[in-house]
Amino acid sequence: ADFVLVWETIPWDLSRQLDSHENRGLQERSATIHRTWRKNFLDKLHAAGIHMEKHMTRVEKKVVHYLLLSAPWSVLCYYAEELQLRVPLQALPRQTSNWSASMLRWLGIPNLMAQEVPNLPLDYYTCPFKANKLRWFLGSSEQDTFFSTTQRHQILYEILATTQYGHSREREVGVDRLLSENVFTAAFPLHEAGPYKLRPEQLAASSLSQRQVLFQYWASWGKWSKYQPLDHVRKYFGEKVAFYFAWLGFYTGWLLPAAVVGTVVFIAGIFLMFNDIPLQEICTSKEQYWMCPLCKTCPYWQLSKICSTFMAGRLFDHGGTIFFSIFMSLWAVLFLEFWKRTSISLAHHWDCSEFEDIEERPRPQFTAMAPMTIINPITGAEEPYFPKRSRLHRILAGSVVIIMMIAMVVIFVVSVILYRAVVAILLSSSGYFWFVASASRIASITGSVVNLIFILILSKIYISLAHFLTKWEMHRTQTKYEDAFTFKVFVFQFVTFYSSPVYIAFFKGKFVGYPGNYLSFLGIRNEEVSASPGGCFIELAQELLVIMVGKQIINNVQEVAIPKLKCWWHKHKLLSTKKAGKEGELVLVEQAPWVMDHQLLVFEGLFDEYLEMVLQFGFITIFVAACPLAPLFALLNNWVEIRLDAHKFVCDYRRPVAERAQGIGIWFSILEGITHLAVISNAFLIAFTSDFLPRVYYEYVHDSSLRGYVNFTLAYAPWDFVLQSNTTCRYRAFRDQDGNLTLTYWQLLAIRLGFIIVFEHVVFFIGRVIVWLVPDIPESVEVKVKRERYLAKEALAENKV
């Protein structure tokens, strides 16, 4: 069998015991409708020539029905031509497409990442299937193995998704609608039969099933340092899943140099910290600098109190950070360029290089619901059609809803900012020394945690809204549908995750005013950053670590625990029936592969996996100036992530219907957008948030040893403020004693803006040169494409002699 349909019924003797009379009537009515729909649906499948085999098991108070479906050869041939499935023409010599392997071979270094994986899938020249040219295809005499298991799954899913069971006007079409109406409880292709864990005597044998190979050589923790067997993954799960793992592995490999450079920069920061003159000046100033109060009821305080905070800030804010920002911006550009090459090579190697433009068919749901048909200008075939203008109107209406949701997020971010200010005021006026001393620290850490909890709740609501809107927009192909959905959710997640770091990096402490003339928002004085130069840097680093590392830990715990708990619950339900039935029967039921697969989790798409990684990519590029250790944390997380995800796919999920894809879809465009944003963001971080430019200015204009720098950055409180309070105090700004901005401020502003323009122009220019030097399509792939076209033409030529 290739596919399984599952539904549950309540036996007659038990349904009589159900509660009230009314309730029973309702349930019987809905059960009757469901029975009618199910009968219609299965009759249509039978008429389409699908073979069916039925099994039943009794679980607690329900009967579970399993219907095993398989398509005969004639049906497979008809749909293979209809779906333009590609089949092999001629076997190919294997080509290794691993750049690191060829580089290590060239350098003569032994490759520790290579591993011998058994049953390597062959490589073929292929072309779309034509039934009347059957004899020209490889293996056409073997009807059982001619189509791969994943192709059989695709054919059966296409039939299930387009079969009507009621009125077409009412959209009563396809298995997806029946699943959402609970007529069926599950529909899935079967995993390969037999256990995925190997017994010791099997290890040497080459008779391993695909799933066992994947478990042994891919999903086990012992293989964390080895290449992933991507061809095996593609053969078992299809191209879309294989592309995700190819991208994840590629990204993790590229994180290695970034993590090494970041760690070196961080260690350099530790050494620089101990020899820093301004730091020594602050820590030894004792009562030299009395600072103005940070809030209405706060006391005056000494600058020497922030010695430790300032020290931590210097860890992240030094010359090495500038170098690292430029390095990471170029790293991101290079990473995307080389991924583009790898992606094109893989797309060709896996036969999907023309999939999205030419071969992709309309979504079954679209076919069923489209109001009219039109001739496709590329293929000349008649296809279902939905007017562009109507879709545009729907997209615009959906955008309004999304903008409202994003406005909600911004309102919440503002309320977290107010929360921080209020908590800081309450703590500093509480009178307990420990609270007063660390008021702003406590406020910002609790703010980060509140923010994280809120993000996790809001995204759940938003994702279901995005699903509804994307369905309503009626996108023609699965790729377009997924791209539209991905873009909606990503924009939302981007705003929720990055709004808080953006506020700290670019707005906090910038619009404060000065003593006697403080600016306020909704009656609360704007937040100040602790008066240390680079104070925002340490807060930003802390915010990044809370959100990035906190989210990774929560996600990984969820990914390990939730599948395990759910699987345990399913098994527990099944085992509780052991006592009910006879021992012998149940042992048999336990072993049936469709029952085992039914207990596994439903595969819900790759969106969450990609989102987690792309947000992480944003953290390590957009805010990298604030935390050079971010790539290291990302690398450690991804080593775990690859094996966790692999384990989920092999052991915890039902087998997904294999889907074809040409690459990672709209995620590539999103990554390009993040890369551009990262260059601009790093330029602004260094210019306005970091202390780098004022130091350079002071070195050149005043004193190259930086002595007196602390005094240079502090202004005296204006006269009227001093008269009111009878105390002279200092605050961080370039102002004179009337509160006016000084010439130094304007000179520094000019330097900052100049730096931003030079920084981004240099990085973008080098990026462009890299793009120009690295060709998109490797030469070997171009040759293979031409050879394949020639062979297809030969094989399908009408006038074979």
N, C-alpha and C positions, 0 to 999 in steps of 0.2 A: 504494500500500500504506500501511496505517496502523501496522502493528506487525510486528516481526521476531523470529523465534525462531532461535537459533543453537545448533548442536551440532557436536562434532568426532568424527571416527572415524579409526582407523588403518587404512590400506589392507592387504589380505590379505598381499601380498608382503612388507610391512615387519613385520607382526605376527609372521610366522614367524621373523624373525631375533631376536626378543626373547629375553632371557637364558634362565633355566632352564625346565625342563619344568613344574615345579610352579607357578611364577609364571604361566606362560602359561595353565595350567588355570584358576587363580583369575581372571585377567583376562578370559578367555573367558566364564566363568560370569557375572561382573558385567556384561559387555558384553551377554550374552543377556538378562538381567533388564532392563537399561536399554532394549534394543531393544524388548522386549515392552511396557514401560510407555509408551515413546515412541509405538509403533504404536497402542496403545489410546487414548492421549491425542489423537493427530492424527485417528484415526477418529471420536472423539466430536466433535471440532471440525468435522470435515467434515459429520457428521450434523446439527450445529447450524446448518449453512448457511454456514460461513465459507469465503470464497474463498482459495485457497492458490496460491503460485507459488514454485517451488524453484530455487535457484542453488547452485553449488558452486565452491570455489576450493581449490587445493592449496597448503599452507603447510608448508615444511620436511618433516617426516615425517607430517603429518596432512592429512586432508581436512576442510575447514570447510564445513558445510551451512548455507545461509541459507534460511529459509522466510518468505516475505512474506505477511502475512495482511491481508485486508480484509473488512469486513462488508457484505453487500448491503442495499438499502433496507429490505426487510421485516424483517430482523434488527435493523437500527438502530431502526426504529419500535417494535418489540416491547420492546427493552431500554430505550429512551428513556422509555417509559411506566413500565416496571418500576422504573427508577432515579429517576423523577420529575425528569428533566433539565428545566431551564427554557429555554423558547424564546421568541423575540420576538413581541409582539403589535402594537406600534406604536413608530415611532422617536420620539426625544425631542430637544428642543433641548439642546445641550451645556451642562452646568453646571460652572463651575470650582470646585474645592473646595480651592483653595490659600489658606490664610489670609494668608500673607506677601505673595502677589501682590495680594490685594484691599487689604491694609493699605498697601502701597507705592503702589497706584493712588490710594487715598484721600488719601495725603500728597503725591501728585504727583511722586514720585521715580521716575526710570526704573529698570525692573527688569532687572538684569544677569543674573539667574538664569533668566529665561524663554528658551525656545528653540522654534522652529517645528519640529515633528517631522512628517514626511509620513505619509500613510495612517492618520490618527487613527481608532481604532475608534469606531463609532457607539454611542450610548446608547439603550437600549430599555426600554419597559415589557414585563415578561415574566410568564409563568406556567407551571406544570408542563405538560409535553407530554401531550396526549390524542390517540390516533390517529384516533378518530372525529370529532374537531373540527379535523382537519388544515387545512381550507380557511380557517379564521379566523386562522391564523398567518401572519406576514410571510414572504414568500419560499418558500411551500410548494410552488410549481410547480418550483422549482429543486432537484431531489433531490440533486445533487452537492454543493451548498453550503449546504443547509438546516441541517444539523448542523455545528457548528464542528469543526476538526481535534481540538481538545482533548476535545470531547464524544465523538468517534469513538474516541479513545484510551481514554477512561473506559469506554465500552461494551465494547471489546475486552478491556481488562484484567479487567473483571467476568466476562466469559465464561471467560477463561483461568484466573482465580483460583477459579472454582467448578466447573470440569470435573473429573469423576472419572477416574482412570486405573487404579484397582485396587479393593481392598476398602475400603468406607467405614469399617469397623470399625478397619482399620489406619491410618486417617487418610490414605489415599492419594488426596489430592485437591489439585488446584490447581497452577499453574505454580511457585509459590514453593517448594513442597516438592520439585518436580522439579529446580529450580535448586540447592537445597541438597544434593540427592543426585547432582549433576553429570550428570543425564540431559541437561539443556540447559546450555550455558555462559552464555547470555545471553538476555534477553527485554526488548525496549525499543521505544518508539515512535520513528519516524524524525524527525530534524530536517528542516526544509524543504530541498529539494534545491538544489544549487548552492553555490558558495563563499560564506562569510559576509563575506569581505573584498571591498571594492568595487574595481572597476577604475576608473581616472580618468574614463573616458567615461560611467560609470553615475551619477556623482554628481548630475547635473542631472535625470536621469530620475526620474519618480515611480513607476517600475515596480519599485521595490526590494521584495525579499521581506521578511517580518517579521523574519527572523533578521538580514538585512543592516541593517535599520533599527535593531534593538537594538544591533548591533555598532557602528554609526556614531554613534548618538545617545545611547548609554547606557554601553557597555562601554569606550569609548576614553578615555584619560587626559585628552585635551583638554577633556572635558565635566565635569571635576571640580566646577566651580562652577555647573553647570546643574541644574534640576529633573530628576528621573528621569521617563521616560515610563511611568508606572505602568500606564496602561491597556494599553499595548503589552505590558508584562511579563505582565500578567494574561492577556491574550489568548493569549500564546505558552506560558506556563509554568503557568497556573492560579492560583487565588486564594491558595493557601497560600504559594507562593513570593512572590507579589506583596505579601502582607501583611508578610512578613519585610522586604522592601526598603522598603515604606512606613514601617514602624516604625523601621528603621535610619536612613532619611533624616530622619525626624521628630526622632529622638533626636539626630542629629548637628547639626541646625539649632538645637535647644535648647541644645546644649553651647556654642554661640558666646557667649551672654551670660555663662554660668558661667565660661568660659575667660577672658573679658575681665576680669570682676570678680576672679577668682583671681590673674591676673597683676598687676593693680593692687595687690591686698593684698600680694603677694610683693615688689613694688617698694617699697611703703610700709615693709615689714619691713626692707629694706636701709637706708633712711634712718633708721628708728628705731634700728637696730642701732648706728649711729655715735654717737648721743647718749645711749646707755643708761648710767646711772650705775653700777648693779651690775656691768655688763660692765667698765667702766673700773676699778672697785674691784678686781675679780679680776685683771685684766691688769697692774695696777700694784702688786699686793700683795707681789711678790717673795717674801720668806721669812716673811711675817706669819702665814700659816695653814699649819701643818703638819698634814696629814691622816692619819688612821689607815690602816693597811695594808688593801688590798682583798682579800687572801687570806692564808692562814697564812704562806707563805714570802715574801710581797711586802714591799717596803720601805715606809717612811713616805714621803710625797710632798708636794710643795707645790701649793697650790690654783692658783697662777699658771700651772702647766703645762697646765691645761685651757682656757686663754684662747681658743684657736681653736675647740675643740669647743663651748664656751659661746656663742661668737660665732655659729656655725652654728645652734645651738639657738634663738637669739634671732630668727633669720630667720623661723622658723615660729611662734614662741610670743610673740604680742603681742596687743594689744587688737583689731587688725584681724581676727585669727583668729576671735574670738568673733562678730564681725559676719558673717564669711564662713560660719561654721557655721550660723548662723540663716538666712542667705541661701540656702545649699544645701539645708537641710531644707525650706524653703518652695518652693524651685525644684523639688525632687523631687515634692512634692505637686501643684504646678501642672502639671508635665510630665505626670503620670499622668492628671490630670483632662482636660487638653486632648487627650491621646492617646485617651482613652475617647470623646470627641466625634468625633475624626477617624476612629477605628476604626468607630464606628456609621455615620457617613456613608459610609465606603468600603464597609462590608458591604452597605449598601443599594444603593449605586451599582453594586456588583458582584453584586447579587442573592443574597446569602447570609445575609440578616439572620435568616432562620428556619431556617437549615440544621441547626444542632446539635440543636434541640429537636424539630423535626417531620420534616425531610427526610432526615436522615442514616440510611443503611441499615446493617445489621449488617456487620461486617468479613467478607470472604469466608472467611478462615481460621476465624472464629467459627462462621459458618454451617455449614461443613464438619464442625466438631468438636463442636458443641453436642449434649448428650445428649437433649434433648426440645424440643417446640415449645409456644408459648403465644400467645394473642391479644394484640396490642399495644393498650393502652387508648386511645391517641391516634388511630392510623390504622385500627384495627379489622382489620388484616391479621394472618394467622398468621405467627409469626416464631420462629426458633430461640431457645432459652432455656437459661440455665445458672443453677441455684439460687443465690440471694443468699447463703445461709448457707455453702454450699461455697466461694464466692468469698471471703467474709469470713475463713473459716479459712485459706485459701491466703494471703490478704494478711497475716494475723497471722504465719503461719509465715515468709513472706518478710521481714517486718519484723525478726524475730529475727536472720536472716542479715545484714541490713543493719546492725543495731546492733552485731553482732560485727565487721563490717568497719570501722565507724566507731571502735570501741574500738581496733582495730589502728592506725588513724591517730593517735589520741590517744597511744597508747604510743610511736609513732614520734616525735611532737612532743616528748614528754618526753625521748626519747633524744637528739634534736637539742639540747635545752636542756642536758642533761648533757654532750654533746659540746662545746658552747660553753664550759661551765665548765672542763672538763678541758683544752681547748686553751689557754684563757686562762691557767690555772695553769702549764702546761708552758712556754708562751712567756715568761711573766713571770719564771720561774725559770731561763730559759735563759742569762741573763748578757749577751746581745747587747743593746746599748742600744736599737737601733731596734725590736727585737721587744718589749722590755719596755715601751717607751713606747706602742706601739699594739697591745698584746696583745688587749684586749677588742674593738677595732675589727676586727682580722684574724679573731678568733673569730666575731664576729657576721656578717661578710660571707661567710666560708666556710660558716657555718651556713645562711645564706639560700640559697646556691647548692646545697648538699646537699639542702635542703628542696625546692627547685624540681625537681631531678632526680627525687627520690623521688615527688613529686606526679605527674609526667608518667608514671612507670612504673605506680604503683598505679591511676591512673584507667583505664588500658587494661584491667587485669584486672577492675576493678569494672564497667565498662560491659558487658562480655560477660555477667557475672553478672546484671546488671539486665535485660538483654534476655531471658535465660532465665526469670527470675522473672516478668516482666510477661506473657510468653506463657502461662506456666503459670496465671496468675490469671484467664485467660479473660474479657477485657473485651469488651463487646458491639460498640462502635463504634470506628472508627479514632481518633477524637478522644479517647475515654476511654483507649484503649490508650496513645496517645502521652503523654497527661497523666500517667498512672501512671508510665510509664518516665521522663519528664522529672523528675518530683518525686523519684524514687529517686536518679537520678544527681545532681540538683542538690544534694540534702542532703549527699551524699558530697563533692562538689566544694567545696561551701561550707565544710565542716569542714576539708578539706585545705588550701584556699587561705587561709582566714582565721584558722586556729588560731594560726599563728605571729605575725601582727600583733596578734591579740587578747592573746596572752601578753605581748608587749612593751608594749602600751598599758595593760593593766590589772593585770598580775600581777608583771612583772619589777621587782625592787627594792622591792616593797611588803612582803615578808615576810623581811626580812634579819636582824632583831634589832639588837643594838648591841654595841660592843666589849666583849669578855669574856663575851658571851652571844649568840653568833651562832647562827642557826637553820640546820640542814643538812637535806639531802634525800639519802637513800641514801649518807650519809657524806660528801657533797660540800657545801661551804658554798653557800647560795643565791646566785644571781647578783646582783651589785649593778649599778646603773646608774652610769656615770661620775658622780662626785659633783656634777656641775654641776646646778643647778636646771634643769628642762626637758631633762635628759639623755635621757630616754626619747623625747622628741619627735624629736630628731635621729635616734635609732636607728629609730624607727617610720617616719620619712620615708624613711630609707635602705632599710628592709625593703620598703616599698611600691614604691619605685622599682625595686628588684631584681625583685620578683615581678611587678608590673604591667607595667613597661616590658620586662623580660626576657621575659615570657610573650608580650607583643605582638610583639616582634621575632622570637622563635622561631616563633610562629604565622604571621607574614607571610612569613618565609623559607620555611617549609613550604608555605604556600599557593601561593607562586610556583614553588618548585623542584620539589616532588613531582609535581604534574600534568605539568609540562614533561618531567621525566625519564621518567615512565610513558608519556606519549604518544610520546616519542622511542623508547622500547624497543619499543612496539607497531609503530611505523613500521619500525624497524630489522629486526624479525622479518619483516615483509612484504617489505621490499626485498631481504632475503637470498634470497628465492625468485625474484627477477628472473633470477638467473644460471641457475636450474634450468629455468624455462619458456622458451617462445619469446618474443622481445621483444614482438611484436604483441599476443599474448593478454594479457600482463600489464598493458600500458598500459590495456587495456579494464577489467581487474579492478580496477586502482587507482581508476578513476573511479566505480565503482558506489557510490551513496550509502550502502547498507547496510554495505558493507565499511568505508567511511570512519567511519561512526558506531560500528561495532563496535570500532574502535581507541580510541575515547574512553573516559573514565573512568566508572565506575558512580556514579550519584548516590546518596549514602547518607543523605539526609534533612538537615533544617535544624538538627538538634539542636546540633551543634558550633558552628554559626554563632551561634545564640542564646546558647548557654552562654558563649561568649567575651565577648559584649557585656553580658550580665547580670552576670557576675563583675566586669567593668569598671565597670558602674553601681554595684555594691557598693563597689568601691574608692573611687570619687569621691564617694560619699555617706557611707558608714559612717566612714571615716577621714579625711574631708576636712580636719578641724581640723589634722592633722599635715602636710598637704602641699597648699597652695593651688594648686600648679601641676598637680595631677592632672587637672583638667578640660581643661587645655591639651593635655597629652599624649594624653588620650582623643580630643580633637577631631582632632588631627593624625593619629592612628592611624585614626580612622573615615573621614576623607576618602580615605585609601588603601584602607581595607577595602571601601567601597561599590564602587569600580571593580574591585578585585581579585575580589570575589565575582561581580560582573556579568560579568567576563571569563571566570571559571570556568564560569558557567552557559551563556554563549553559545558559547564556543570549546572548553572542555576536557571538559565533561560530556556523556554521552548525555542525550537529552531525557527529563526525568522524566515519569511519568504525571501529568497535571494533577489536583490534588486540590482539593476545595473546603474552605473554612474560614470561620469567622465572625469571626475575629480572630486574635490571637497565642496564644490558648489559655491554658493554665495559667501561661504566663510572666507574664501580667499580674498574677495573684495573687501570684506570687513577687516581682515588682517592688514591689507594695504592701507585702509583708512586709518587704522590704529597706528601704523608705522609713521604716516605723515604727521598725525597728531602728536606722536611721541617726540619728533624732532622739535616741533614748535613748543611743546610743553617743557622739554628740557632746557630750551633756550630761555624761556621765561623764568623757570625755576632758578637757574644759575644767576640770571640778571637781577631778579627782584626778591627772591626768597633767601638765596644763599648770601653769605657774607664775603664772597670771593672778590667781587669788583670793588667794594669800598676798601678792602685791604690792599689790592693792587694800586688803587688810586693813592692811598696813604703812603705806600712804599715809595712811589715815584715822586709825589709832591712834598711829603714831609720828612719821613724817616724810614730808611730801608730796613731797619731792625724792628719796626713796628712798635717801638717804645712810645707810650703816650696815646696809643690807638684807642684805648677804652675811653679816655677823656674826650677824644676827638668825636666819638659817636654819641656822646651824651650832651644834651642841651640843658640850660638852666631854666627853671620854672619862671614864667612871666611875672613882672613886678606886682600886678594886681593880685595874683594868686598868693604871692609871698606875703603881701600886706594883710590879706584875709587871715592867713593861717599862722603868720609870724614865724615861718620856717622856710629856709631855702632848701629846695630839693632838685634832683636831676631826673630827666626822663630821656628815652631813646628817640632822638630826632635830630635833623639839621635845621634848627630854628634859632633866631636871636631872642633877646629877653623881652621883645614885644610880641613874640609868637609868630613873627614872619619867617618864611622860608629863606635860608641863606643862599649865597652864590654857590657854595659847595653842593647843595642839594641839586641845583639845576645842572651843574657840571656832571654830577654823578648820573642824573637822569639821562643826559645826552649820551654818556658812556654806555649806560645800560641799553638804551634803544639801539645804539650802534652795534653793540655786542650781539643783540638778538638777530639783527639783519645779517651780520657777517657769519654768525654761527649757522643759521639755517641755510644760507646760500652755499656755504662751503660743503655742508653735509649733503644737501640735495644735489649739488654738482657732482660730488664724488659718487653718490648713488646713481646718477644718470650715466656716468662713465662706466660703472660696474654693469648696469643694465645693457649698455651698448656692447661691452666686451663679452658678455656671456650670452651665446645664442639660445633662443627659447627651445628649439628642437635639436637634440643631438643628431649628428650626421648618421650614425648607425640606424636610428629610427627612420630617417627619411628614406634610406635605401630599402629598409624592410617594407615600408608602406608601398613603394613603387613595385617591389617584387610581388606583394600580395595582390595588388590590383591586376597585375599581369596574369597571375595564376587564376584569379577569379574569372577573368575574361575568357581565358583558355577553357576552364572547366565548364563554364555556362554557355559557351558558344553554341549556336544552334546547329551549325553544319559540321559536326564532328564526322570525319571520314571513317 
